[in-house]
Amino acid sequence: MAKMVTTENFDAEVYKAGMPVLVDFYADWCGPCKAMGPVVEALAGEYEGRAKVVKINVDDSQDMAVKYGVMSIPTFIVFKGEEPAAKFIGMQDKKTLAGALDAAL
């Protein structure tokens, strides 16, 4: 299952994860974000132990959305350490997100 992160634990959960991390920037009221939920959860299960999949609510963590230039949601960023390795805006298919995770492994 995708882990929920906040501004307070972003550093520990993403930057210091020791593996690539797919971050789903979303909001509870966002229809496309809800539609992406099953894809995000499937990736979390398939990559368990090799990569992390986390979600961050942009309404609760606006500072992180601003820091990474999130202007539309959903936005997906793959981090490798503290550096973004890939960024996708809007709904994406599972293959696209999996490819970005594979490239970061």
VOLOKOL-135641 format. One line per field, with one value per residue (C-alpha): residue in one letter; x, y, z; residue number from 1. Coordinates in Angstrom, 3 decimals. Layout:
! VOLOKOL-135641
res <- [A / ...]
px <- [X / ...]
py <- [Y / ...]
pz <- [Z / ...]
n <- [NUM / ...]
END
This chain:
! VOLOKOL-135641
res <- [M / A / K / M / V / T / T / E / N / F / D / A / E / V / Y / K / A / G / M / P / V / L / V / D / F / Y / A / D / W / C / G / P / C / K / A / M / G / P / V / V / E / A / L / A / G / E / Y / E / G / R / A / K / V / V / K / I / N / V / D / D / S / Q / D / M / A / V / K / Y / G / V / M / S / I / P / T / F / I / V / F / K / G / E / E / P / A / A / K / F / I / G / M / Q / D / K / K / T / L / A / G / A / L / D / A / A / L]
px <- [0.000 / 1.227 / 2.381 / 1.075 / 3.801 / 3.765 / 6.168 / 7.415 / 8.454 / 9.204 / 12.952 / 13.053 / 10.546 / 11.702 / 15.206 / 16.645 / 14.666 / 17.737 / 15.752 / 13.799 / 10.527 / 7.439 / 5.625 / 1.962 / 1.014 / -2.788 / -5.847 / -8.892 / -11.294 / -9.440 / -11.339 / -8.336 / -6.326 / -8.988 / -8.989 / -5.207 / -5.563 / -5.696 / -2.640 / -0.651 / -1.621 / -0.732 / 2.707 / 3.240 / 2.638 / 4.662 / 7.728 / 7.703 / 11.277 / 12.779 / 11.154 / 8.735 / 5.435 / 4.106 / 1.308 / 1.350 / -1.788 / -1.104 / -3.777 / -2.005 / 1.563 / 1.375 / 5.029 / 6.159 / 3.903 / 5.424 / 8.967 / 8.530 / 6.465 / 3.267 / 0.688 / -1.749 / -2.717 / -2.141 / 1.590 / 3.996 / 7.686 / 10.229 / 13.007 / 16.426 / 17.857 / 17.048 / 16.903 / 13.810 / 14.576 / 11.254 / 8.071 / 4.640 / 1.652 / -1.901 / -3.230 / -0.648 / -0.847 / 0.789 / 3.394 / 4.689 / 5.105 / 6.604 / 9.094 / 10.209 / 10.674 / 12.586 / 14.879 / 15.638 / 16.450]
py <- [0.000 / 3.498 / 5.300 / 8.752 / 11.347 / 14.961 / 17.863 / 16.704 / 13.199 / 13.808 / 13.942 / 10.604 / 8.793 / 10.089 / 11.571 / 8.948 / 5.948 / 4.225 / 3.342 / 5.184 / 6.730 / 7.541 / 10.460 / 10.993 / 14.636 / 14.530 / 15.993 / 14.224 / 16.304 / 15.570 / 13.183 / 12.215 / 11.627 / 9.188 / 7.463 / 6.961 / 5.359 / 1.733 / 2.262 / 3.818 / 1.003 / -1.660 / -0.110 / 0.043 / -3.700 / -4.650 / -2.609 / -3.416 / -3.935 / -2.376 / 1.075 / 3.032 / 4.549 / 7.382 / 9.930 / 13.538 / 15.659 / 19.056 / 20.728 / 19.628 / 20.082 / 23.108 / 23.948 / 20.680 / 21.266 / 24.730 / 23.414 / 20.926 / 23.139 / 21.135 / 23.298 / 20.537 / 17.309 / 14.507 / 15.017 / 12.119 / 12.620 / 9.808 / 10.679 / 9.106 / 10.413 / 14.116 / 14.601 / 14.261 / 11.730 / 11.993 / 14.071 / 13.389 / 15.728 / 14.432 / 10.909 / 8.370 / 4.744 / 2.163 / 1.310 / 4.903 / 5.155 / 1.658 / 2.580 / 5.634 / 3.529 / 0.871 / 3.554 / 4.831 / 1.366]
pz <- [0.000 / -0.810 / 2.327 / 3.184 / 3.716 / 4.907 / 4.883 / 8.286 / 7.218 / 3.509 / 4.119 / 5.942 / 3.718 / 0.328 / 0.381 / 2.741 / 1.478 / 0.030 / -3.088 / -5.810 / -4.613 / -6.676 / -5.059 / -5.960 / -5.362 / -4.988 / -3.250 / -1.826 / -3.969 / -7.246 / -9.548 / -11.709 / -8.509 / -7.285 / -10.678 / -10.396 / -6.957 / -8.152 / -10.398 / -7.544 / -5.185 / -7.761 / -8.269 / -4.499 / -4.279 / -7.346 / -6.369 / -2.641 / -1.479 / -4.638 / -4.693 / -2.527 / -3.576 / -1.422 / -1.581 / -0.385 / -0.088 / -1.677 / 0.457 / 3.645 / 2.341 / 0.054 / 0.678 / -0.922 / -3.930 / -4.378 / -3.909 / -6.759 / -9.060 / -8.770 / -10.547 / -11.560 / -9.908 / -10.043 / -10.485 / -10.129 / -9.375 / -9.151 / -6.710 / -6.595 / -3.350 / -3.115 / -6.881 / -9.049 / -11.795 / -13.676 / -13.509 / -14.994 / -14.882 / -15.126 / -15.405 / -16.531 / -17.472 / -15.243 / -17.894 / -17.985 / -14.214 / -13.989 / -16.724 / -14.751 / -11.617 / -13.586 / -15.036 / -11.514 / -10.121]
n <- [1 / 2 / 3 / 4 / 5 / 6 / 7 / 8 / 9 / 10 / 11 / 12 / 13 / 14 / 15 / 16 / 17 / 18 / 19 / 20 / 21 / 22 / 23 / 24 / 25 / 26 / 27 / 28 / 29 / 30 / 31 / 32 / 33 / 34 / 35 / 36 / 37 / 38 / 39 / 40 / 41 / 42 / 43 / 44 / 45 / 46 / 47 / 48 / 49 / 50 / 51 / 52 / 53 / 54 / 55 / 56 / 57 / 58 / 59 / 60 / 61 / 62 / 63 / 64 / 65 / 66 / 67 / 68 / 69 / 70 / 71 / 72 / 73 / 74 / 75 / 76 / 77 / 78 / 79 / 80 / 81 / 82 / 83 / 84 / 85 / 86 / 87 / 88 / 89 / 90 / 91 / 92 / 93 / 94 / 95 / 96 / 97 / 98 / 99 / 100 / 101 / 102 / 103 / 104 / 105]
END
